[in-house]
Amino acid sequence: MIKKTDFLVIGSGIAGLSYALKVAQFGKVTIITKKKIQKTNTALAQGGVASVFSKIDSFGLHIKDTLDAGDGLCNKDVATMVVKDGPKRIKELVKQGANFNKHGSGEYDFSLGQEGGHSAKRIVYAHDLTGKEIEDTLVENVENNKNITILEDHIAINLVTFSSSIRSGLIVTQHENICCGAYVLDNKTGKVETFYAGITLLATGGSSKVYLYTSNPDIATGDGIAMAYRAGASVANLEFVQFHPTCLYHPEAKNFLISEAVRGEGAVLIDHKGRRFMEKYSPDKELACRDVVARAIDNELKKTGAGAVFLDISHKDPGFIKKRFPNIYSKCLEYGIDMTKDPIPVVPAAHYMCGGVATDLNGKTDVQRLYAVGETACTGFHGANRLASNSLLEALVYSHRAYQSSVEEFQSIGNKVNITLDLWDETDTTDSDEAIVVSHNWDEIRRLMWNYVGIVRSDKRLQRALRRIQNIQKEINAYYWDFKVTFDLIELRNLATVAELIIKSALMRKESRGLHYNIEYPEKDDQNWLKQTILKKSF
């Protein structure tokens, strides 16, 4: 049986939910989400949303900061569009019920924070739980919308595409790929369902779980990127993986981020002997862009052999720290660290994918009726390095543009395309009896990516990683076709696909730029590499 919906949204973070609320005015919406609806990267975002609300700030300054951080690879038209549209989208969130910190009584008298790479205070925040505030607001609105169906504990396996023909009488005309929906596994029942959709939106978030150490939750396995690539969509700039400089270093603290905003409020980085070191790496010191700070910490750790460096904000008033960072303060206390008195041990960890599924200014991919927004997309906004707190901004703006474009496309489709979809076929497959294969390959991929495709790279390491990932891919593919699909197998398959794409992209770029640093090509090469790295599957 085929399930039909007008708009299929895969993912439930800020991008997917914002989009769903808007297109629900024009048709039935189905949201597919892997775990509970609030289990997203958005909900973990601490810092805030970058946007111009101060009289001493300007769109021009924000655009310049974005372009500078992107190290030559930002699309200036995209940066201009996103920055200028940002305030409208944040005001829209307020109308939906989001509460941000304020300094006055006006509706938009936001308190503004400062983070690395920004030349002015422009971070709109809700204490140190900005993402959770936004996610909770959107979820409440979505759950109260009768046109939206939420399917939790469901995972998309593959996109359903139709590329052979559009029929008119006896005339058959060849056309480009058309996305018609997705095959989806219900994790509770183990059944695979076929969803037909007029428009499909990928909003599956990032892929930093491909690395051993990451700030991301377990769900960040690059599903949207992998599915889009397999369906024939172009992917771009996957070599640019952002490592957040300051993840809490503690054996029991899984994936806990110490926000950029802590440095924005005056915290300093010190080594194991209590000495500041960032002045050796950048005149901006702790407020340098993330790639600079992450490489500096990585270099200090390799020089000293220490397990971590330390972030110290203990010189600030304890009352201010507790009020400004209540979540970080309480979480650190759980691990015996009082940040009002003690430096916080931190290390870099994989955090954000600046590349993704290539889109135009409206979030459209090069597969018809398929859109991508949020971290799973590559819009040209971030370039070679994302400016802090620009991610939630991009997701808001692009979900709005995707809504406008896809509604227009949906209304133009009508009954022009008569497509018969194949149901999911499990013929000749059996239940898996070797789960160890999945867990072993999962662990091996994440370790080889951390060791060979991390903050500092070389062609030798990358080539070694490519050989190993291709062998792992063969094993996974054989396993995939012989056994019934499971949640873990689907994630592993996507993780391996994204890992291979990152490695191939990194091997292609013979220079160092932004987040991609290759010791064999330590300089930028504007003559040959002032361009995107594009990969597209050949059929």
Stockholm file with secondary structure:
# STOCKHOLM 1.0

chainA/1-539         MIKKTDFLVIGSGIAGLSYALKVAQFGKVTIITKKKIQKTNTALAQGGVASVFSKIDSFGLHIKDTLDAGDGLCNKDVATMVVKDGPKRIKELVKQGANFNKHGSGEYDFSLGQEGGHSAKRIVYAHDLTGKEIEDTLVENVENNKNITILEDHIAINLVTFSSSIRSGLIVTQHENICCGAYVLDNKTGKVETFYAGITLLATGGSSKVYLYTSNPDIATGDGIAMAYRAGASVANLEFVQFHPTCLYHPEAKNFLISEAVRGEGAVLIDHKGRRFMEKYSPDKELACRDVVARAIDNELKKTGAGAVFLDISHKDPGFIKKRFPNIYSKCLEYGIDMTKDPIPVVPAAHYMCGGVATDLNGKTDVQRLYAVGETACTGFHGANRLASNSLLEALVYSHRAYQSSVEEFQSIGNKVNITLDLWDETDTTDSDEAIVVSHNWDEIRRLMWNYVGIVRSDKRLQRALRRIQNIQKEINAYYWDFKVTFDLIELRNLATVAELIIKSALMRKESRGLHYNIEYPEKDDQNWLKQTILKKSF
#=GR chainA/1-539 SS CEEEEEEEEECCSHHHHHHHHHHTTTSCEEEECSSSTTCSHHHHCCSCEECCCCTTCCHHHHHHHHHHHTTTCSCHHHHHHHHHHHHHHHHHHHHHTCCCCBSSSSTTCBCEECCTTCSSCCEECSTTCHHHHHHHHHHHHHHTCTTEEEETTEEEEEEEEECSCEEETTEEECCCCEEEEEEEEETTTCCEEEEEEEEEEECCCCCGGGSSSBSSCTTCSCHHHHHHHHTTCCEECTTCEEEEEEEECCTTCTTCBCCHHHHHTTCEEECTTSCBCGGGTCTTGGGSCHHHHHHHHHHHHHHHCCSCEEEECTTSCHHHHHHHCHHHHHHHHHTTCCTTTSCEEEEEEEEEESCEEECCTTSBCSSBTEEECGGGEECSSSTTSCCTTHHHHHHHHHHHHHHHHHHHHHHHHTTCCCCCCCCCCCTTCBCCSCHHHHHHHHHHHHHHHHHHSSSSBCHHHHHHHHHHHHHHHHHHHHHHHHBCCCHHHHHHHHHHHHHHHHHHHHHHCCSCBTTBCBTTBCSCCHHHHSSCCEECCCC
#=GC SS_cons         CEEEEEEEEECCSHHHHHHHHHHTTTSCEEEECSSSTTCSHHHHCCSCEECCCCTTCCHHHHHHHHHHHTTTCSCHHHHHHHHHHHHHHHHHHHHHTCCCCBSSSSTTCBCEECCTTCSSCCEECSTTCHHHHHHHHHHHHHHTCTTEEEETTEEEEEEEEECSCEEETTEEECCCCEEEEEEEEETTTCCEEEEEEEEEEECCCCCGGGSSSBSSCTTCSCHHHHHHHHTTCCEECTTCEEEEEEEECCTTCTTCBCCHHHHHTTCEEECTTSCBCGGGTCTTGGGSCHHHHHHHHHHHHHHHCCSCEEEECTTSCHHHHHHHCHHHHHHHHHTTCCTTTSCEEEEEEEEEESCEEECCTTSBCSSBTEEECGGGEECSSSTTSCCTTHHHHHHHHHHHHHHHHHHHHHHHHTTCCCCCCCCCCCTTCBCCSCHHHHHHHHHHHHHHHHHHSSSSBCHHHHHHHHHHHHHHHHHHHHHHHHBCCCHHHHHHHHHHHHHHHHHHHHHHCCSCBTTBCBTTBCSCCHHHHSSCCEECCCC
//
